[in-house]
């Protein structure tokens, strides 16, 4: 129940300078959600506006920091290896500056690396959500 409540809060929340825990949890949760639904292409398609608003450098640092802080080091390594280059290629593809094969060749490698790790990120997120839920949700005891 706690994990579902946190996911609900994160899916409705906006990035807020007043709540760094919320911001970190939201970036990591959105990463997980979009990667599970369609890999890096899905992440960029559905979260690209926010990546643009933050800037890829800032987004990448925040994502990697968040992944490392919850112990998801293998996922952080994937983003360190592929993240910025994939974003550069994605933007170039959207602007019709490159052939789609250039993007898809690398996106397949990165997404395969992600899926090889199985459900490890989900388990890390669930533990993290249980640890931080009181910072995100007001608990009222009856």
NORMOFEN-V597505 format. One record per pair of residues at least 24 apart in sequence whose C-alpha atoms are under 10 Angstrom apart, sorted by the first residue. I is the first residue (numbers start at 0). J is the second residue. If there is no record, write none. Layout:
{{I | J} {I | J}}
//
This chain:
{{0 | 129} {1 | 125} {1 | 128} {1 | 129} {1 | 130} {1 | 131} {1 | 132} {1 | 133} {1 | 136} {2 | 124} {2 | 125} {2 | 126} {2 | 127} {2 | 128} {2 | 129} {2 | 130} {2 | 132} {3 | 125} {3 | 128} {4 | 128} {4 | 132} {4 | 135} {4 | 136} {5 | 125} {5 | 128} {5 | 129} {5 | 131} {5 | 132} {5 | 133} {5 | 135} {5 | 136} {6 | 32} {6 | 124} {6 | 125} {6 | 128} {6 | 132} {8 | 132} {8 | 135} {8 | 136} {9 | 135} {12 | 135} {14 | 49} {18 | 134} {18 | 135} {20 | 65} {20 | 131} {20 | 132} {20 | 134} {20 | 135} {21 | 131} {21 | 132} {21 | 134} {21 | 135} {22 | 61} {22 | 62} {22 | 65} {23 | 61} {23 | 62} {23 | 63} {23 | 64} {23 | 65} {23 | 66} {23 | 68} {24 | 62} {24 | 65} {24 | 66} {24 | 69} {24 | 124} {24 | 127} {24 | 128} {24 | 131} {24 | 135} {25 | 62} {25 | 65} {26 | 50} {26 | 58} {26 | 59} {26 | 61} {26 | 62} {26 | 63} {26 | 65} {26 | 66} {27 | 61} {27 | 62} {27 | 63} {27 | 64} {27 | 65} {27 | 66} {27 | 69} {27 | 120} {27 | 124} {28 | 62} {28 | 65} {28 | 66} {28 | 120} {28 | 121} {28 | 124} {28 | 128} {29 | 62} {30 | 62} {30 | 66} {31 | 74} {31 | 120} {31 | 121} {31 | 124} {32 | 121} {34 | 110} {34 | 113} {34 | 114} {35 | 110} {35 | 113} {35 | 114} {35 | 118} {35 | 121} {37 | 110} {38 | 106} {38 | 107} {38 | 109} {38 | 110} {38 | 111} {38 | 113} {38 | 114} {39 | 78} {39 | 81} {39 | 82} {39 | 85} {39 | 86} {39 | 89} {39 | 103} {39 | 105} {39 | 106} {39 | 107} {39 | 109} {39 | 110} {39 | 113} {40 | 85} {40 | 86} {40 | 89} {40 | 102} {40 | 103} {40 | 106} {40 | 107} {40 | 110} {43 | 85} {43 | 86} {43 | 89} {43 | 90} {44 | 89} {44 | 93} {47 | 86} {47 | 89} {47 | 90} {50 | 86} {51 | 86} {51 | 90} {55 | 82} {55 | 83} {55 | 86} {55 | 87} {56 | 82} {56 | 83} {58 | 82} {58 | 83} {59 | 83} {59 | 86} {66 | 120} {66 | 123} {66 | 124} {68 | 127} {69 | 120} {69 | 123} {69 | 124} {69 | 125} {69 | 126} {69 | 127} {69 | 128} {70 | 119} {70 | 120} {70 | 123} {70 | 124} {70 | 127} {71 | 119} {71 | 120} {71 | 121} {71 | 122} {71 | 123} {71 | 124} {72 | 120} {73 | 112} {73 | 113} {73 | 116} {73 | 119} {73 | 120} {74 | 112} {74 | 113} {74 | 114} {74 | 116} {74 | 119} {74 | 120} {76 | 112} {76 | 113} {77 | 108} {77 | 109} {77 | 110} {77 | 112} {77 | 113} {78 | 109} {78 | 113} {80 | 109} {81 | 105} {81 | 106} {81 | 108} {81 | 109} {81 | 110} {82 | 106} {82 | 109} {85 | 109}}
//
